[in-house]
Amino acid sequence: MDEEKSISWGHYLYGEVLESWPRTPDGETERPVFLCTRSCTDLSDQLTMNMLKAYGIPCISMERGEGSLGKVVLGIPGYGVDIYVPESLAKDAEKLLEEPTEEE
């Protein structure tokens, strides 16, 4: 049987994100850069992050303003979340978020 992961309120995911985050030539993790802000009320934050992960782009999110308090009280951050990606993959991530034009 494969070794099972112990679930501890999602903290094990940070290890997965850290492992997949690109490194600079000197071995340091790349700088995260702001990609976009998404609402949590319509799950657009989760849809965006899952799409990025599906294309191999690791991402992290941070609640805006007093979002962590809203997450405790309401279950979602009221001001949405900011999504960050590695600097070297930012252009690819921006391209994925572009709206398709009618010409395409």
KAGIUR-V91826 format. One line per field, one symbol per residue. ss: DSSP state (2 for helix, 1 for strand, 0 for the rest). phi: phi as a letter, one per 30 degrees, with the letter a starting at -180 (. if undefined). burial: I if it has 24 or more other C-alpha atoms within 12 Angstrom, else O. A space follows every 50 residues. Layout:
ss: ???
phi: ???
burial: ???
This chain:
ss: 00000000000222222222001000001001111111000002222222 22220000111110002222222200000011111122222222222000 0000
phi: .ddddddbhidddddddddcddcdedjdddddbdcacbdcdciddddddd deddcicdbbbbddhceddddddcjbddcibccbbdedcddddddddddd cddd
burial: OOOOOOOOOOOOOOOOIOOOIIOOOOOOOIOIOOIIIIIIOOOOIIOIIO OIOOOOIIIIIIIOOOOOOOOOOOOIIOOIIIIIIIIOIIOOIIOOOOOO OOOO
